[in-house]
């Protein structure tokens, strides 16, 4: 009975907050919509939300399945009202537009260190879904998908402002709402947000609005140069977590074009890329007279100290080794952007990235593309470039077996054709394992 009362109280508080939607949209238009930061027990909030919507879904004959990562910190700096508002809207929509089946609600840790946690929120439903053109439209104020609603009463109970406000709130948290959907196939919505840790107890008097992010990075612009999509995506999220404005590209030629049009404070470039390597890119940047840009090389080559020396000799300021911890990235950037001291190497550390379906799918996509490339006979240099690329992805996904296999291939004296066939077999095995991981129940 106590649980039902608590659930009713929490639900009522959330619904009361949603009555202010029209005022919220006015604040957005006036530029006065803000996000606060205070010490909060996020896990408690998530359990309360889950309890409330479990009852809501059950009353409609649906099953709400959930996973809340048990390693989420006890205290994080965030805005509890806004988090409730975001999740209330997304879960309400998921349940409202699902007639039968389930709704899945999960929060996973993507990165975790002493400074904070990078969390992925995902909600999946088996509802009516949306066409591609509707996805953009429903994020606009006062817009709804009338043709797919199951009843006029559901239409009348909504202002059409919820998703627009949610999208804006997530933007204020330096993230983006990502929606995948298709008519009659359901919808998957997710977003990724960084939350700072705090040593303070959970008291309103201990608010610390300026603790989120680092003010030293406020006006910093960074360019990522990385050919591996999953690695590029993770680095992009890490830099966003630090409050840095980020652009990204997949190769050296594109990077030089961007440098011609835009000004950057720091460039983070992978060492081994198809075409122009990171060292060649650094030399061209320095040769053009751009001496003030901080260039940090990124390599998956843990053991080769000579390659680190090569990176520095090319004009780079520092070196980071994959997989990159947020703490190490922050330390390296602070050193070069604000002190310009002599370069030192960051030693590799055990990755704190937790695999999410998003990252696994990205890694699998790259490996499938690599298999397609292997259908043709390649030169030794091209083959070695692909092996190195997959080795970097193995570090990202913490796949020790695949990493070791790539190292053995790089050291092998086998004939080119034999080497290529071995690489194909290794990728086939790895892809099977990734598919099982994607399809495994959470």
N, C-alpha and C positions, 0 to 999 in steps of 0.2 A: 504494500500500500504506500509506504514511504517512497519507494522508487517511482511509482506512478505519479505521486504528487510532485516529486522532484522533476520528473519528465514534463509534467504539465506546466510547472513553473518556468522551466527553461524554454519550452516551446512558446509560452505566452510572452516571455521577455523578447524572444527573437521576432515574433510576429509584430509586437509593438514597435520594434525598431524598423520593420519593413514598412510601417505606415508613413514613415518619413521619406519615402522614395521620391516623391515629387519635390520636396525641399532639397533633397540630396542632388537631384539633377540640376536644380537652380544654382546650388553651390558649385557644382562642377563647371557650369557655364560661366560663373563669376570668378572661377579660379580660386575658390575658398575651401575646396574639399581637401582635407588633410588626413594623414595617417599618423597616429601617435605611437610611442614605443614605451612600454613599461614591463617590469618583470612579471612573467605570466607562466603558469603551469599549463602548457599547451596540451599535454596528454589528457589532463582533466577536461579541458574544453572539448577535445575530440571525442572522448568517451561520452560526455553529456549529449553532444550532437548526434552521435551514433545511436544512443539510447532513445532519443526523441524520434528520430526518423525510422528506427526499427519498428516502433509502435505505429507510426504513420503508414509505413509500407505494409505491415501485417494487416492493418485494418482494410487495406485495399486488395489483400490477397497476394501480395508480392513478398519476395524474400530479399532483405537487405543483407548482403554479405560484406564483411569489412576486414581490413587488415591495418592496424595501427602499429608502426614499428616500435617495439618495446625499448629500443635504444634512444628514442627521442629524449633530449635533456629535460630534467625536471623543471628548470627555469630558463626561459628564453625571452629576449626583448621583442615584443610585438604589440599590436593593437588588438585586444580581444574582441572588441565590438565589431571591427572590420572583418576579422577572420570568421566570426560567427555569421556576419552578413553575407560574405562570399559563399561559404559552404551551405548556408540555409537556402540561398537562391539556387545554387547548382543542384543540390539534392532535391529540393522541392520540384524543380523542373523535371529531373530524371524520373521521379516517382509519378508526377502528374501525367507525363506523356508516355508512361509504360502501362499497358493494359494487362499484361501477364508476363511471368518470368521473374527476372531478378534485377536488382541494381547493385553494383559493386562499388565500394568506397574504400580507397586505400591511401595511406600516407607512408612514404618510404624515405629513408635517408640516402641521399646521393653522395654527400661529402660531409666529413665530420672531423673537426679538430678542436683545439682549445679555444679558438676564437668564436666558433659558431657552427651551425649545421645548415646544410643545403637540403631542403625537403621538397619532394615531389608529391603533389596532391593529384589524385586521379579519380574520376567518377565515370563509370561505364553503365549504360542501361540497354535494355532490349526493347526500347520503345519505338515510336513511329519514325524516328530519324528525320534527317533534313537533306534536301538537295544542296548542291554546292553553292548555288546562288542565294539560298536562304540563310546559309551560315553567316555570311557577311551582313545580311539584312537584319537578322535578329539581334545583332550587337548594337544596332542604332536605337536611339530613344523612341519609345511609343510604337515600336514595330513588333508584330507577332506573325506567326504562320497560321493564318486562319484556315487555309484549305486542309490542313492536316490535323486540326484539333478534333478530339473525339466528341466534344459537346460544346454548345454555346455557353453553358454555365462555366466551363473551365476558362473560356475566353473572357467572360465577364469578371472573373475573380482575379485577373491580373492587369497590372498597369502597363505592361510592356516596357518597363524601365529597368527591371531587375538585372538583366544580362548586360545592359549598357553600363549601369553603375558598377557591377561586378568587374567588368573589363577595365574600367577606369581605376578602380581600387587596386587591382592586380598590377596595373601600370605604375601606380604610385609606389608599389613595392618592388619596382625595377624588374618586373617580370611580364609575361604575356600569356593570355588565355589561348590555348591551342585546342581547336575543335576538329574532330574527325567524325563524319556522319554520312549516312546514305539512307534514302527513303526505305522504310520497313526493315532496316537492318540495325537500328539502334544508333547510339551516339557515345563517343568517348571524348571526355573533356579533361585536360590536365594543365597544370601550371607548376612552376618551380620557383621557390622563394628562399632566400637566405635569411636566417635569423641569427642575431648575435647572442652569445652567451652573456651571463652576468653573474657576479658573485653576490649580488644583493638578494635579500629575501623578497618574497612576493608581497610587497606593500605598495599601495598607491602613492605613498609619500616618497617612495624611492624612484620615481619616474626619471628616465634619462633619455630625453628626446634625441640627443645628439650622439648616442652611443652606437647607433646603427651605421655601419660603413665607416670609412676613414676620411676625415675632412681633407687630408693631404692629397687624396685622389680626386677631389671634387671636379677639377677642370682638366683632368688628364684624358687624352685621347689615345687609344691603342689600336693597332692593326695586327690581326692574327694572319699569319701565312702558313697554312697547313693543308695538305692534300687529303688527309684522312678525315672523313666527315664526322665520325664519332669523337675523335680527339679534338677536332675543331669546335664541336658543340660544347664539350665539357669545359674547354679553356674559355670559351665565350661566356658561359655561365659563371665561372669562377671570377673572371674580370668584372662582370656585372655585379657580382656579390660585393666586390670591393668598391663599387660606386663609380667605376670607370666607364666612359663612353667607348664602345667597341665597334669596329668594323672588321670584316673578315673576308679573306679570299683564299683560293685554292692553289695558287702557284706564284712563282716569282715575277713573271711577266705582268700578271694582273696587279701585283703589289706595286711595281714600278709605275704603272698607269695611275693607280690611286695616289701615290706620292706626288705625282705631277699635278694632281687636282686638289689634294687635301693636305693639311698639316697634321702631323702626328707627333706625340711626345715619345712614344715607345712602340717598337715593332717586336713581336714575338714570332720567330720563324722556325719551322722545322728544318732540320739539317738536310735530311735525305728526301728529296721530292723529285718526281719526274721532270725532266727538262732542267730548269735552273735550280741548283742546290742552294741551301741557305747561305753557304759561304760565298758563292758567286753573287747572290743578291746583296749581301753585306758589302762586298767590294764595290759593286756598282753604286750603292747608296753613298758610300764614303767618297768615291771618285767624283760624284756629282756635286760635292762640296757640302753635303748635309752632315756636319760633324756633331751637331747637338742632339740628334735623335738617338735615343737609347735603343740598342739592338740586342735582344736576348735570344740566343740560340736554344733550340729544344732538340734533344736527341734521345733515342731509345737505346743507344750503345752504352751500356752501363760500365763496361770494363775498359774501353779504349781511351786511355788518358791522352794519347796522341791526337785523337779526334777532337778532344776538348781544346787542346793547344791550337789546332788548326782553326777552330771556330774563333778563338780570340785573335789569332793572327790575321783573320780576314776582316777585322774591324768591329767585331761584336764586343759588347761590354760585359756580358755574362752568359752563363750556361745553366740550363735546368735539365734534369734527367727525368724522363717519363717512368712511371706515372707521377704527375706533379701534384703535391699536396698544396692546399690553399695557403697554409702557413708558410711554406717555402716560397710560393709565388709572391705573397705579400712582402715577405722579408727582402727578396731580391729586388722587387720594384722600389721599395722604400730606399734601399741602399743606393740605387743608381739614379732614381728620379730626384732625390732630395739631398744626397750627400756626394754623389759622383766620386766615390772612393774607388780604389783599385779593385779589379775583378777577382772574385773568388768563386770556387765551384760549390754548388749545392749537392751534397751527397744524396744518392737515391734513398728513399725510405719506403716502408711498406705502404701500399696504397690504402687510403681510407675510403675509397669510392665503393659504394654498395651498388651491385648491378640492378638496374631497373629494366623493365621490358623495353623502354625507349632506347637505351644504350645497346642492349643485346640485338635489337632489330637493326640498329645502325651498323653494328659490327658484321652481322650476317649479310646485310645488303652489300657491304664492301667486299666481303669474301665471295659472294656469288658473282659480282662483277669481275673479280679477279679470275674466277674459274672460266668465265666467258673469254677473257683475254688469253687464257692458257690453251684454248682450242686451236690457236695458231702457233706455229713454231716461232719462238722468240730468240733474240740474241741473248748472250749471257748477261750483258749489262741490264737489259730489260727485265730478265727473269730475277736477277738479284735485287733490282729496284722493287719489284712486286713482293719478294720475300721479306725485304726490310719493312715495307709498308704493313704487311700482315703481322710482322713481329711487333710493330708499334701498337697495333690493335689488340694483340694478345696481352700486352702489358696493361692496356686500358681495361680489358675485361678480366684481368687477373687470371688468365688461362696459362698456367705454368707449362702444361704439356705442349701446347701449341708454340709457345715461346721457345722452349727447348728444341722442338723439331725444326723451327726456323734457324736457330743457331747452328744446328747440325748441318742443315742444307747449305748455309753460308760457308761452312768450313769444308764441305765435301769436295772431293776430287773427281766425282763421277762425271760421265759424259753428259753433255747438255740435255739430250733427249731423255736419258734416265733420270736426270735431276728434275726435269719438268714433270715427268710422270709421277715421281715421288711427291712432288709438291701438290699435284692434283689429288692424289690419294689422301694426303694429310688434310687438305681443305675439305674434301668430302666428309671425312671423319669429324672434323671440327664443326662443319655445318649441321651434321646430324645431331651433334650434342647441343648446339645452339637452338635448333628447332625444338628439341625436347624441353629445353629450359623455358622457351617462350610458351609452350603449350602446357607446361606443368602447372598444377593448381597452386595458388599462392598459400 
